[in-house]
Amino acid sequence: MNQEEILLTEMLKEVGDSISEETVAEKVKQFIKYGNVFLFFEMMSLRKEIERIKEEIPDAMLMRVRMSENL
């Protein structure tokens, strides 16, 4: 087995139940091809997602408070 196949097998063991094999294979291929640059862009993407979620949490909590006040 080559490095890409080994990494793909290991990643599928970890996240195969929540992410499709096709998606994992594409990410592994990008990682093998671009290495640290790929990791940098993935990290930036995750940071954006975290910020979006942080903004949604207060909105959801505020909505719950308003709903409970109407009861």
mmCIF file as Biopython writes it, N, C-alpha, C and O atoms, coordinates in Angstrom:
data_model
#
loop_
_atom_site.group_PDB
_atom_site.id
_atom_site.type_symbol
_atom_site.label_atom_id
_atom_site.label_alt_id
_atom_site.label_comp_id
_atom_site.label_asym_id
_atom_site.label_entity_id
_atom_site.label_seq_id
_atom_site.pdbx_PDB_ins_code
_atom_site.Cartn_x
_atom_site.Cartn_y
_atom_site.Cartn_z
_atom_site.occupancy
_atom_site.B_iso_or_equiv
_atom_site.auth_seq_id
_atom_site.auth_asym_id
_atom_site.pdbx_PDB_model_num
ATOM 1   N N  . MET A ? 1  ? 0.843   -1.200 0.000  1.0 0.0 1  A 1 
ATOM 2   C CA . MET A ? 1  ? 0.000   0.000  0.000  1.0 0.0 1  A 1 
ATOM 3   C C  . MET A ? 1  ? 0.875   1.245  0.000  1.0 0.0 1  A 1 
ATOM 4   O O  . MET A ? 1  ? 1.893   1.307  0.688  1.0 0.0 1  A 1 
ATOM 5   N N  . ASN A ? 2  ? 0.461   2.228  -0.780 1.0 0.0 2  A 1 
ATOM 6   C CA . ASN A ? 2  ? 1.214   3.478  -0.786 1.0 0.0 2  A 1 
ATOM 7   C C  . ASN A ? 2  ? 0.707   4.412  0.318  1.0 0.0 2  A 1 
ATOM 8   O O  . ASN A ? 2  ? -0.263  4.109  1.011  1.0 0.0 2  A 1 
ATOM 9   N N  . GLN A ? 3  ? 1.378   5.537  0.460  1.0 0.0 3  A 1 
ATOM 10  C CA . GLN A ? 3  ? 1.075   6.488  1.545  1.0 0.0 3  A 1 
ATOM 11  C C  . GLN A ? 3  ? -0.373  6.971  1.480  1.0 0.0 3  A 1 
ATOM 12  O O  . GLN A ? 3  ? -1.036  7.084  2.511  1.0 0.0 3  A 1 
ATOM 13  N N  . GLU A ? 4  ? -0.861  7.253  0.284  1.0 0.0 4  A 1 
ATOM 14  C CA . GLU A ? 4  ? -2.225  7.755  0.135  1.0 0.0 4  A 1 
ATOM 15  C C  . GLU A ? 4  ? -3.253  6.705  0.564  1.0 0.0 4  A 1 
ATOM 16  O O  . GLU A ? 4  ? -4.228  7.034  1.240  1.0 0.0 4  A 1 
ATOM 17  N N  . GLU A ? 5  ? -3.041  5.454  0.178  1.0 0.0 5  A 1 
ATOM 18  C CA . GLU A ? 5  ? -3.959  4.384  0.553  1.0 0.0 5  A 1 
ATOM 19  C C  . GLU A ? 5  ? -3.969  4.161  2.066  1.0 0.0 5  A 1 
ATOM 20  O O  . GLU A ? 5  ? -5.022  3.938  2.663  1.0 0.0 5  A 1 
ATOM 21  N N  . ILE A ? 6  ? -2.797  4.222  2.670  1.0 0.0 6  A 1 
ATOM 22  C CA . ILE A ? 6  ? -2.701  4.047  4.119  1.0 0.0 6  A 1 
ATOM 23  C C  . ILE A ? 6  ? -3.448  5.161  4.841  1.0 0.0 6  A 1 
ATOM 24  O O  . ILE A ? 6  ? -4.227  4.908  5.760  1.0 0.0 6  A 1 
ATOM 25  N N  . LEU A ? 7  ? -3.203  6.388  4.417  1.0 0.0 7  A 1 
ATOM 26  C CA . LEU A ? 7  ? -3.863  7.535  5.044  1.0 0.0 7  A 1 
ATOM 27  C C  . LEU A ? 7  ? -5.373  7.469  4.837  1.0 0.0 7  A 1 
ATOM 28  O O  . LEU A ? 7  ? -6.136  7.753  5.760  1.0 0.0 7  A 1 
ATOM 29  N N  . LEU A ? 8  ? -5.805  7.100  3.645  1.0 0.0 8  A 1 
ATOM 30  C CA . LEU A ? 8  ? -7.234  6.986  3.367  1.0 0.0 8  A 1 
ATOM 31  C C  . LEU A ? 8  ? -7.874  5.941  4.270  1.0 0.0 8  A 1 
ATOM 32  O O  . LEU A ? 8  ? -8.939  6.185  4.837  1.0 0.0 8  A 1 
ATOM 33  N N  . THR A ? 9  ? -7.248  4.792  4.409  1.0 0.0 9  A 1 
ATOM 34  C CA . THR A ? 9  ? -7.769  3.729  5.268  1.0 0.0 9  A 1 
ATOM 35  C C  . THR A ? 9  ? -7.893  4.196  6.709  1.0 0.0 9  A 1 
ATOM 36  O O  . THR A ? 9  ? -8.912  3.957  7.357  1.0 0.0 9  A 1 
ATOM 37  N N  . GLU A ? 10 ? -6.869  4.856  7.208  1.0 0.0 10 A 1 
ATOM 38  C CA . GLU A ? 10 ? -6.896  5.344  8.587  1.0 0.0 10 A 1 
ATOM 39  C C  . GLU A ? 10 ? -7.967  6.414  8.792  1.0 0.0 10 A 1 
ATOM 40  O O  . GLU A ? 10 ? -8.666  6.407  9.805  1.0 0.0 10 A 1 
ATOM 41  N N  . MET A ? 11 ? -8.097  7.324  7.841  1.0 0.0 11 A 1 
ATOM 42  C CA . MET A ? 11 ? -9.098  8.395  7.964  1.0 0.0 11 A 1 
ATOM 43  C C  . MET A ? 11 ? -10.514 7.825  7.909  1.0 0.0 11 A 1 
ATOM 44  O O  . MET A ? 11 ? -11.401 8.280  8.631  1.0 0.0 11 A 1 
ATOM 45  N N  . LEU A ? 12 ? -10.718 6.830  7.052  1.0 0.0 12 A 1 
ATOM 46  C CA . LEU A ? 12 ? -12.049 6.226  6.979  1.0 0.0 12 A 1 
ATOM 47  C C  . LEU A ? 12 ? -12.418 5.525  8.279  1.0 0.0 12 A 1 
ATOM 48  O O  . LEU A ? 12 ? -13.588 5.508  8.662  1.0 0.0 12 A 1 
ATOM 49  N N  . LYS A ? 13 ? -11.437 4.947  8.960  1.0 0.0 13 A 1 
ATOM 50  C CA . LYS A ? 13 ? -11.704 4.337  10.265 1.0 0.0 13 A 1 
ATOM 51  C C  . LYS A ? 13 ? -12.173 5.392  11.263 1.0 0.0 13 A 1 
ATOM 52  O O  . LYS A ? 13 ? -13.047 5.128  12.089 1.0 0.0 13 A 1 
ATOM 53  N N  . GLU A ? 14 ? -11.590 6.589  11.184 1.0 0.0 14 A 1 
ATOM 54  C CA . GLU A ? 14 ? -11.895 7.655  12.141 1.0 0.0 14 A 1 
ATOM 55  C C  . GLU A ? 14 ? -13.210 8.373  11.840 1.0 0.0 14 A 1 
ATOM 56  O O  . GLU A ? 14 ? -14.000 8.624  12.749 1.0 0.0 14 A 1 
ATOM 57  N N  . VAL A ? 15 ? -13.448 8.705  10.567 1.0 0.0 15 A 1 
ATOM 58  C CA . VAL A ? 15 ? -14.594 9.563  10.235 1.0 0.0 15 A 1 
ATOM 59  C C  . VAL A ? 15 ? -15.535 8.950  9.206  1.0 0.0 15 A 1 
ATOM 60  O O  . VAL A ? 15 ? -16.465 9.616  8.751  1.0 0.0 15 A 1 
ATOM 61  N N  . GLY A ? 16 ? -15.313 7.714  8.838  1.0 0.0 16 A 1 
ATOM 62  C CA . GLY A ? 16 ? -16.103 7.075  7.793  1.0 0.0 16 A 1 
ATOM 63  C C  . GLY A ? 16 ? -17.584 7.001  8.061  1.0 0.0 16 A 1 
ATOM 64  O O  . GLY A ? 16 ? -18.378 6.936  7.123  1.0 0.0 16 A 1 
ATOM 65  N N  . ASP A ? 17 ? -17.980 7.010  9.328  1.0 0.0 17 A 1 
ATOM 66  C CA . ASP A ? 17 ? -19.409 6.939  9.644  1.0 0.0 17 A 1 
ATOM 67  C C  . ASP A ? 17 ? -20.116 8.283  9.528  1.0 0.0 17 A 1 
ATOM 68  O O  . ASP A ? 17 ? -21.346 8.329  9.491  1.0 0.0 17 A 1 
ATOM 69  N N  . SER A ? 18 ? -19.361 9.375  9.472  1.0 0.0 18 A 1 
ATOM 70  C CA . SER A ? 18 ? -19.991 10.698 9.389  1.0 0.0 18 A 1 
ATOM 71  C C  . SER A ? 18 ? -19.654 11.470 8.116  1.0 0.0 18 A 1 
ATOM 72  O O  . SER A ? 18 ? -20.317 12.459 7.804  1.0 0.0 18 A 1 
ATOM 73  N N  . ILE A ? 19 ? -18.642 11.035 7.381  1.0 0.0 19 A 1 
ATOM 74  C CA . ILE A ? 19 ? -18.242 11.697 6.142  1.0 0.0 19 A 1 
ATOM 75  C C  . ILE A ? 19 ? -18.116 10.629 5.069  1.0 0.0 19 A 1 
ATOM 76  O O  . ILE A ? 19 ? -17.592 9.545  5.326  1.0 0.0 19 A 1 
ATOM 77  N N  . SER A ? 20 ? -18.594 10.930 3.870  1.0 0.0 20 A 1 
ATOM 78  C CA . SER A ? 20 ? -18.571 9.931  2.804  1.0 0.0 20 A 1 
ATOM 79  C C  . SER A ? 20 ? -17.144 9.561  2.405  1.0 0.0 20 A 1 
ATOM 80  O O  . SER A ? 20 ? -16.210 10.348 2.564  1.0 0.0 20 A 1 
ATOM 81  N N  . GLU A ? 21 ? -17.003 8.362  1.892  1.0 0.0 21 A 1 
ATOM 82  C CA . GLU A ? 21 ? -15.687 7.883  1.447  1.0 0.0 21 A 1 
ATOM 83  C C  . GLU A ? 21 ? -15.145 8.767  0.332  1.0 0.0 21 A 1 
ATOM 84  O O  . GLU A ? 21 ? -13.941 9.014  0.261  1.0 0.0 21 A 1 
ATOM 85  N N  . GLU A ? 22 ? -16.027 9.242  -0.535 1.0 0.0 22 A 1 
ATOM 86  C CA . GLU A ? 22 ? -15.614 10.117 -1.638 1.0 0.0 22 A 1 
ATOM 87  C C  . GLU A ? 22 ? -15.010 11.419 -1.107 1.0 0.0 22 A 1 
ATOM 88  O O  . GLU A ? 22 ? -13.975 11.868 -1.599 1.0 0.0 22 A 1 
ATOM 89  N N  . THR A ? 23 ? -15.644 12.015 -0.122 1.0 0.0 23 A 1 
ATOM 90  C CA . THR A ? 23 ? -15.145 13.265 0.464  1.0 0.0 23 A 1 
ATOM 91  C C  . THR A ? 23 ? -13.806 13.037 1.148  1.0 0.0 23 A 1 
ATOM 92  O O  . THR A ? 23 ? -12.876 13.825 0.978  1.0 0.0 23 A 1 
ATOM 93  N N  . VAL A ? 24 ? -13.708 11.964 1.919  1.0 0.0 24 A 1 
ATOM 94  C CA . VAL A ? 24 ? -12.450 11.661 2.608  1.0 0.0 24 A 1 
ATOM 95  C C  . VAL A ? 24 ? -11.342 11.426 1.591  1.0 0.0 24 A 1 
ATOM 96  O O  . VAL A ? 24 ? -10.226 11.914 1.771  1.0 0.0 24 A 1 
ATOM 97  N N  . ALA A ? 25 ? -11.634 10.686 0.526  1.0 0.0 25 A 1 
ATOM 98  C CA . ALA A ? 25 ? -10.631 10.402 -0.503 1.0 0.0 25 A 1 
ATOM 99  C C  . ALA A ? 25 ? -10.145 11.687 -1.167 1.0 0.0 25 A 1 
ATOM 100 O O  . ALA A ? 25 ? -8.954  11.836 -1.440 1.0 0.0 25 A 1 
ATOM 101 N N  . GLU A ? 26 ? -11.066 12.613 -1.425 1.0 0.0 26 A 1 
ATOM 102 C CA . GLU A ? 26 ? -10.683 13.887 -2.034 1.0 0.0 26 A 1 
ATOM 103 C C  . GLU A ? 26 ? -9.790  14.698 -1.103 1.0 0.0 26 A 1 
ATOM 104 O O  . GLU A ? 26 ? -8.793  15.273 -1.540 1.0 0.0 26 A 1 
ATOM 105 N N  . LYS A ? 27 ? -10.143 14.745 0.176  1.0 0.0 27 A 1 
ATOM 106 C CA . LYS A ? 27 ? -9.333  15.490 1.148  1.0 0.0 27 A 1 
ATOM 107 C C  . LYS A ? 27 ? -7.950  14.870 1.305  1.0 0.0 27 A 1 
ATOM 108 O O  . LYS A ? 27 ? -6.958  15.591 1.418  1.0 0.0 27 A 1 
ATOM 109 N N  . VAL A ? 28 ? -7.875  13.537 1.312  1.0 0.0 28 A 1 
ATOM 110 C CA . VAL A ? 28 ? -6.578  12.865 1.420  1.0 0.0 28 A 1 
ATOM 111 C C  . VAL A ? 28 ? -5.733  13.169 0.195  1.0 0.0 28 A 1 
ATOM 112 O O  . VAL A ? 28 ? -4.536  13.432 0.309  1.0 0.0 28 A 1 
ATOM 113 N N  . LYS A ? 29 ? -6.357  13.133 -0.974 1.0 0.0 29 A 1 
ATOM 114 C CA . LYS A ? 29 ? -5.634  13.434 -2.216 1.0 0.0 29 A 1 
ATOM 115 C C  . LYS A ? 29 ? -5.083  14.863 -2.186 1.0 0.0 29 A 1 
ATOM 116 O O  . LYS A ? 29 ? -3.938  15.098 -2.570 1.0 0.0 29 A 1 
ATOM 117 N N  . GLN A ? 30 ? -5.900  15.811 -1.731 1.0 0.0 30 A 1 
ATOM 118 C CA . GLN A ? 30 ? -5.455  17.207 -1.641 1.0 0.0 30 A 1 
ATOM 119 C C  . GLN A ? 30 ? -4.322  17.337 -0.636 1.0 0.0 30 A 1 
ATOM 120 O O  . GLN A ? 30 ? -3.360  18.067 -0.876 1.0 0.0 30 A 1 
ATOM 121 N N  . PHE A ? 31 ? -4.427  16.639 0.483  1.0 0.0 31 A 1 
ATOM 122 C CA . PHE A ? 31 ? -3.372  16.701 1.494  1.0 0.0 31 A 1 
ATOM 123 C C  . PHE A ? 31 ? -2.053  16.161 0.935  1.0 0.0 31 A 1 
ATOM 124 O O  . PHE A ? 31 ? -1.003  16.775 1.121  1.0 0.0 31 A 1 
ATOM 125 N N  . ILE A ? 32 ? -2.105  15.018 0.254  1.0 0.0 32 A 1 
ATOM 126 C CA . ILE A ? 32 ? -0.895  14.434 -0.322 1.0 0.0 32 A 1 
ATOM 127 C C  . ILE A ? 32 ? -0.280  15.389 -1.341 1.0 0.0 32 A 1 
ATOM 128 O O  . ILE A ? 32 ? 0.941   15.528 -1.409 1.0 0.0 32 A 1 
ATOM 129 N N  . LYS A ? 33 ? -1.120  16.042 -2.125 1.0 0.0 33 A 1 
ATOM 130 C CA . LYS A ? 33 ? -0.623  16.919 -3.191 1.0 0.0 33 A 1 
ATOM 131 C C  . LYS A ? 33 ? -0.091  18.249 -2.651 1.0 0.0 33 A 1 
ATOM 132 O O  . LYS A ? 33 ? 0.953   18.725 -3.097 1.0 0.0 33 A 1 
ATOM 133 N N  . TYR A ? 34 ? -0.808  18.854 -1.687 1.0 0.0 34 A 1 
ATOM 134 C CA . TYR A ? 34 ? -0.472  20.212 -1.270 1.0 0.0 34 A 1 
ATOM 135 C C  . TYR A ? 34 ? 0.122   20.322 0.132  1.0 0.0 34 A 1 
ATOM 136 O O  . TYR A ? 34 ? 0.680   21.364 0.475  1.0 0.0 34 A 1 
ATOM 137 N N  . GLY A ? 35 ? 0.019   19.279 0.946  1.0 0.0 35 A 1 
ATOM 138 C CA . GLY A ? 35 ? 0.642   19.255 2.265  1.0 0.0 35 A 1 
ATOM 139 C C  . GLY A ? 35 ? 0.238   20.402 3.170  1.0 0.0 35 A 1 
ATOM 140 O O  . GLY A ? 35 ? -0.944  20.586 3.458  1.0 0.0 35 A 1 
ATOM 141 N N  . ASN A ? 36 ? 1.219   21.175 3.618  1.0 0.0 36 A 1 
ATOM 142 C CA . ASN A ? 36 ? 0.985   22.239 4.599  1.0 0.0 36 A 1 
ATOM 143 C C  . ASN A ? 36 ? 0.045   23.321 4.097  1.0 0.0 36 A 1 
ATOM 144 O O  . ASN A ? 36 ? -0.705  23.895 4.887  1.0 0.0 36 A 1 
ATOM 145 N N  . VAL A ? 37 ? 0.066   23.611 2.815  1.0 0.0 37 A 1 
ATOM 146 C CA . VAL A ? 37 ? -0.837  24.627 2.268  1.0 0.0 37 A 1 
ATOM 147 C C  . VAL A ? 37 ? -2.285  24.155 2.426  1.0 0.0 37 A 1 
ATOM 148 O O  . VAL A ? 37 ? -3.163  24.939 2.784  1.0 0.0 37 A 1 
ATOM 149 N N  . PHE A ? 38 ? -2.521  22.891 2.160  1.0 0.0 38 A 1 
ATOM 150 C CA . PHE A ? 38 ? -3.852  22.323 2.335  1.0 0.0 38 A 1 
ATOM 151 C C  . PHE A ? 38 ? -4.290  22.454 3.794  1.0 0.0 38 A 1 
ATOM 152 O O  . PHE A ? 38 ? -5.416  22.863 4.075  1.0 0.0 38 A 1 
ATOM 153 N N  . LEU A ? 39 ? -3.399  22.106 4.713  1.0 0.0 39 A 1 
ATOM 154 C CA . LEU A ? 39 ? -3.731  22.198 6.137  1.0 0.0 39 A 1 
ATOM 155 C C  . LEU A ? 39 ? -4.048  23.625 6.541  1.0 0.0 39 A 1 
ATOM 156 O O  . LEU A ? 39 ? -4.973  23.860 7.318  1.0 0.0 39 A 1 
ATOM 157 N N  . PHE A ? 40 ? -3.292  24.577 6.023  1.0 0.0 40 A 1 
ATOM 158 C CA . PHE A ? 40 ? -3.534  25.991 6.324  1.0 0.0 40 A 1 
ATOM 159 C C  . PHE A ? 40 ? -4.936  26.406 5.880  1.0 0.0 40 A 1 
ATOM 160 O O  . PHE A ? 40 ? -5.671  27.025 6.649  1.0 0.0 40 A 1 
ATOM 161 N N  . PHE A ? 41 ? -5.310  26.069 4.648  1.0 0.0 41 A 1 
ATOM 162 C CA . PHE A ? 41 ? -6.625  26.461 4.149  1.0 0.0 41 A 1 
ATOM 163 C C  . PHE A ? 41 ? -7.753  25.734 4.880  1.0 0.0 41 A 1 
ATOM 164 O O  . PHE A ? 41 ? -8.818  26.311 5.098  1.0 0.0 41 A 1 
ATOM 165 N N  . GLU A ? 42 ? -7.534  24.494 5.256  1.0 0.0 42 A 1 
ATOM 166 C CA . GLU A ? 42 ? -8.538  23.774 6.046  1.0 0.0 42 A 1 
ATOM 167 C C  . GLU A ? 42 ? -8.709  24.442 7.410  1.0 0.0 42 A 1 
ATOM 168 O O  . GLU A ? 42 ? -9.831  24.591 7.895  1.0 0.0 42 A 1 
ATOM 169 N N  . MET A ? 43 ? -7.608  24.839 8.019  1.0 0.0 43 A 1 
ATOM 170 C CA . MET A ? 43 ? -7.670  25.502 9.311  1.0 0.0 43 A 1 
ATOM 171 C C  . MET A ? 43 ? -8.429  26.833 9.199  1.0 0.0 43 A 1 
ATOM 172 O O  . MET A ? 43 ? -9.246  27.153 10.062 1.0 0.0 43 A 1 
ATOM 173 N N  . MET A ? 44 ? -8.167  27.592 8.160  1.0 0.0 44 A 1 
ATOM 174 C CA . MET A ? 44 ? -8.871  28.858 7.977  1.0 0.0 44 A 1 
ATOM 175 C C  . MET A ? 44 ? -10.368 28.619 7.754  1.0 0.0 44 A 1 
ATOM 176 O O  . MET A ? 44 ? -11.200 29.374 8.257  1.0 0.0 44 A 1 
ATOM 177 N N  . SER A ? 45 ? -10.700 27.593 7.015  1.0 0.0 45 A 1 
ATOM 178 C CA . SER A ? 45 ? -12.097 27.253 6.779  1.0 0.0 45 A 1 
ATOM 179 C C  . SER A ? 45 ? -12.787 26.881 8.094  1.0 0.0 45 A 1 
ATOM 180 O O  . SER A ? 45 ? -13.922 27.289 8.340  1.0 0.0 45 A 1 
ATOM 181 N N  . LEU A ? 46 ? -12.105 26.113 8.929  1.0 0.0 46 A 1 
ATOM 182 C CA . LEU A ? 46 ? -12.671 25.739 10.224 1.0 0.0 46 A 1 
ATOM 183 C C  . LEU A ? 46 ? -12.849 26.946 11.128 1.0 0.0 46 A 1 
ATOM 184 O O  . LEU A ? 46 ? -13.840 27.035 11.853 1.0 0.0 46 A 1 
ATOM 185 N N  . ARG A ? 47 ? -11.910 27.868 11.094 1.0 0.0 47 A 1 
ATOM 186 C CA . ARG A ? 47 ? -12.051 29.084 11.914 1.0 0.0 47 A 1 
ATOM 187 C C  . ARG A ? 47 ? -13.274 29.893 11.496 1.0 0.0 47 A 1 
ATOM 188 O O  . ARG A ? 47 ? -13.993 30.416 12.348 1.0 0.0 47 A 1 
ATOM 189 N N  . LYS A ? 48 ? -13.512 30.000 10.192 1.0 0.0 48 A 1 
ATOM 190 C CA . LYS A ? 48 ? -14.693 30.710 9.707  1.0 0.0 48 A 1 
ATOM 191 C C  . LYS A ? 48 ? -15.963 30.015 10.176 1.0 0.0 48 A 1 
ATOM 192 O O  . LYS A ? 48 ? -16.924 30.671 10.578 1.0 0.0 48 A 1 
ATOM 193 N N  . GLU A ? 49 ? -15.967 28.690 10.124 1.0 0.0 49 A 1 
ATOM 194 C CA . GLU A ? 49 ? -17.124 27.922 10.556 1.0 0.0 49 A 1 
ATOM 195 C C  . GLU A ? 49 ? -17.369 28.109 12.051 1.0 0.0 49 A 1 
ATOM 196 O O  . GLU A ? 49 ? -18.519 28.231 12.475 1.0 0.0 49 A 1 
ATOM 197 N N  . ILE A ? 50 ? -16.318 28.133 12.847 1.0 0.0 50 A 1 
ATOM 198 C CA . ILE A ? 50 ? -16.440 28.355 14.288 1.0 0.0 50 A 1 
ATOM 199 C C  . ILE A ? 50 ? -17.030 29.733 14.559 1.0 0.0 50 A 1 
ATOM 200 O O  . ILE A ? 50 ? -17.907 29.874 15.411 1.0 0.0 50 A 1 
ATOM 201 N N  . GLU A ? 51 ? -16.562 30.737 13.851 1.0 0.0 51 A 1 
ATOM 202 C CA . GLU A ? 51 ? -17.099 32.088 14.043 1.0 0.0 51 A 1 
ATOM 203 C C  . GLU A ? 51 ? -18.577 32.147 13.678 1.0 0.0 51 A 1 
ATOM 204 O O  . GLU A ? 51 ? -19.359 32.802 14.367 1.0 0.0 51 A 1 
ATOM 205 N N  . ARG A ? 52 ? -18.966 31.472 12.604 1.0 0.0 52 A 1 
ATOM 206 C CA . ARG A ? 52 ? -20.368 31.446 12.193 1.0 0.0 52 A 1 
ATOM 207 C C  . ARG A ? 52 ? -21.221 30.783 13.273 1.0 0.0 52 A 1 
ATOM 208 O O  . ARG A ? 52 ? -22.305 31.268 13.598 1.0 0.0 52 A 1 
ATOM 209 N N  . ILE A ? 53 ? -20.736 29.685 13.822 1.0 0.0 53 A 1 
ATOM 210 C CA . ILE A ? 53 ? -21.471 28.978 14.871 1.0 0.0 53 A 1 
ATOM 211 C C  . ILE A ? 53 ? -21.568 29.833 16.128 1.0 0.0 53 A 1 
ATOM 212 O O  . ILE A ? 53 ? -22.614 29.863 16.778 1.0 0.0 53 A 1 
ATOM 213 N N  . LYS A ? 54 ? -20.489 30.528 16.475 1.0 0.0 54 A 1 
ATOM 214 C CA . LYS A ? 54 ? -20.519 31.418 17.648 1.0 0.0 54 A 1 
ATOM 215 C C  . LYS A ? 54 ? -21.576 32.494 17.493 1.0 0.0 54 A 1 
ATOM 216 O O  . LYS A ? 54 ? -22.216 32.881 18.471 1.0 0.0 54 A 1 
ATOM 217 N N  . GLU A ? 55 ? -21.767 32.983 16.271 1.0 0.0 55 A 1 
ATOM 218 C CA . GLU A ? 55 ? -22.782 34.001 16.038 1.0 0.0 55 A 1 
ATOM 219 C C  . GLU A ? 55 ? -24.186 33.414 16.130 1.0 0.0 55 A 1 
ATOM 220 O O  . GLU A ? 55 ? -25.115 34.095 16.564 1.0 0.0 55 A 1 
ATOM 221 N N  . GLU A ? 56 ? -24.344 32.160 15.726 1.0 0.0 56 A 1 
ATOM 222 C CA . GLU A ? 56 ? -25.657 31.530 15.760 1.0 0.0 56 A 1 
ATOM 223 C C  . GLU A ? 56 ? -26.097 31.173 17.175 1.0 0.0 56 A 1 
ATOM 224 O O  . GLU A ? 56 ? -27.291 31.212 17.471 1.0 0.0 56 A 1 
ATOM 225 N N  . ILE A ? 57 ? -25.173 30.831 18.043 1.0 0.0 57 A 1 
ATOM 226 C CA . ILE A ? 57 ? -25.520 30.393 19.397 1.0 0.0 57 A 1 
ATOM 227 C C  . ILE A ? 57 ? -26.252 31.479 20.177 1.0 0.0 57 A 1 
ATOM 228 O O  . ILE A ? 57 ? -27.309 31.192 20.740 1.0 0.0 57 A 1 
ATOM 229 N N  . PRO A ? 58 ? -25.749 32.710 20.243 1.0 0.0 58 A 1 
ATOM 230 C CA . PRO A ? 58 ? -26.505 33.745 20.977 1.0 0.0 58 A 1 
ATOM 231 C C  . PRO A ? 58 ? -27.881 33.992 20.365 1.0 0.0 58 A 1 
ATOM 232 O O  . PRO A ? 58 ? -28.838 34.243 21.097 1.0 0.0 58 A 1 
ATOM 233 N N  . ASP A ? 59 ? -27.998 33.928 19.044 1.0 0.0 59 A 1 
ATOM 234 C CA . ASP A ? 59 ? -29.295 34.133 18.401 1.0 0.0 59 A 1 
ATOM 235 C C  . ASP A ? 59 ? -30.275 33.043 18.814 1.0 0.0 59 A 1 
ATOM 236 O O  . ASP A ? 59 ? -31.440 33.327 19.095 1.0 0.0 59 A 1 
ATOM 237 N N  . ALA A ? 60 ? -29.811 31.806 18.852 1.0 0.0 60 A 1 
ATOM 238 C CA . ALA A ? 60 ? -30.678 30.693 19.243 1.0 0.0 60 A 1 
ATOM 239 C C  . ALA A ? 60 ? -31.081 30.818 20.703 1.0 0.0 60 A 1 
ATOM 240 O O  . ALA A ? 60 ? -32.227 30.537 21.056 1.0 0.0 60 A 1 
ATOM 241 N N  . MET A ? 61 ? -30.156 31.234 21.550 1.0 0.0 61 A 1 
ATOM 242 C CA . MET A ? 61 ? -30.468 31.384 22.978 1.0 0.0 61 A 1 
ATOM 243 C C  . MET A ? 61 ? -31.474 32.509 23.183 1.0 0.0 61 A 1 
ATOM 244 O O  . MET A ? 61 ? -32.390 32.381 23.995 1.0 0.0 61 A 1 
ATOM 245 N N  . LEU A ? 62 ? -31.313 33.601 22.459 1.0 0.0 62 A 1 
ATOM 246 C CA . LEU A ? 62 ? -32.239 34.720 22.565 1.0 0.0 62 A 1 
ATOM 247 C C  . LEU A ? 62 ? -33.632 34.291 22.119 1.0 0.0 62 A 1 
ATOM 248 O O  . LEU A ? 62 ? -34.627 34.677 22.734 1.0 0.0 62 A 1 
ATOM 249 N N  . MET A ? 63 ? -33.710 33.502 21.063 1.0 0.0 63 A 1 
ATOM 250 C CA . MET A ? 63 ? -34.989 33.025 20.577 1.0 0.0 63 A 1 
ATOM 251 C C  . MET A ? 63 ? -35.675 32.136 21.622 1.0 0.0 63 A 1 
ATOM 252 O O  . MET A ? 63 ? -36.891 32.219 21.796 1.0 0.0 63 A 1 
ATOM 253 N N  . ARG A ? 64 ? -34.919 31.299 22.309 1.0 0.0 64 A 1 
ATOM 254 C CA . ARG A ? 64 ? -35.473 30.446 23.357 1.0 0.0 64 A 1 
ATOM 255 C C  . ARG A ? 64 ? -36.009 31.265 24.509 1.0 0.0 64 A 1 
ATOM 256 O O  . ARG A ? 64 ? -37.066 30.948 25.055 1.0 0.0 64 A 1 
ATOM 257 N N  . VAL A ? 65 ? -35.299 32.313 24.886 1.0 0.0 65 A 1 
ATOM 258 C CA . VAL A ? 65 ? -35.734 33.174 25.983 1.0 0.0 65 A 1 
ATOM 259 C C  . VAL A ? 65 ? -37.036 33.856 25.599 1.0 0.0 65 A 1 
ATOM 260 O O  . VAL A ? 65 ? -37.963 33.918 26.407 1.0 0.0 65 A 1 
ATOM 261 N N  . ARG A ? 66 ? -37.117 34.362 24.392 1.0 0.0 66 A 1 
ATOM 262 C CA . ARG A ? 66 ? -38.345 35.029 23.953 1.0 0.0 66 A 1 
ATOM 263 C C  . ARG A ? 66 ? -39.530 34.063 23.902 1.0 0.0 66 A 1 
ATOM 264 O O  . ARG A ? 66 ? -40.654 34.423 24.255 1.0 0.0 66 A 1 
ATOM 265 N N  . MET A ? 67 ? -39.260 32.826 23.456 1.0 0.0 67 A 1 
ATOM 266 C CA . MET A ? 67 ? -40.327 31.833 23.409 1.0 0.0 67 A 1 
ATOM 267 C C  . MET A ? 67 ? -40.809 31.484 24.806 1.0 0.0 67 A 1 
ATOM 268 O O  . MET A ? 67 ? -42.010 31.313 25.020 1.0 0.0 67 A 1 
ATOM 269 N N  . SER A ? 68 ? -39.892 31.376 25.764 1.0 0.0 68 A 1 
ATOM 270 C CA . SER A ? 68 ? -40.288 31.041 27.133 1.0 0.0 68 A 1 
ATOM 271 C C  . SER A ? 68 ? -41.036 32.199 27.794 1.0 0.0 68 A 1 
ATOM 272 O O  . SER A ? 68 ? -41.876 31.970 28.664 1.0 0.0 68 A 1 
ATOM 273 N N  . GLU A ? 69 ? -40.743 33.431 27.396 1.0 0.0 69 A 1 
ATOM 274 C CA . GLU A ? 69 ? -41.460 34.580 27.938 1.0 0.0 69 A 1 
ATOM 275 C C  . GLU A ? 69 ? -42.900 34.616 27.446 1.0 0.0 69 A 1 
ATOM 276 O O  . GLU A ? 69 ? -43.785 35.119 28.139 1.0 0.0 69 A 1 
ATOM 277 N N  . ASN A ? 70 ? -43.133 34.089 26.260 1.0 0.0 70 A 1 
ATOM 278 C CA . ASN A ? 70 ? -44.483 34.092 25.686 1.0 0.0 70 A 1 
ATOM 279 C C  . ASN A ? 70 ? -45.365 32.997 26.285 1.0 0.0 70 A 1 
ATOM 280 O O  . ASN A ? 70 ? -46.575 32.997 26.059 1.0 0.0 70 A 1 
ATOM 281 N N  . LEU A ? 71 ? -44.793 32.076 27.035 1.0 0.0 71 A 1 
ATOM 282 C CA . LEU A ? 71 ? -45.592 31.001 27.637 1.0 0.0 71 A 1 
ATOM 283 C C  . LEU A ? 71 ? -46.293 31.455 28.837 1.0 0.0 71 A 1 
ATOM 284 O O  . LEU A ? 71 ? -47.010 30.675 29.465 1.0 0.0 71 A 1 
#
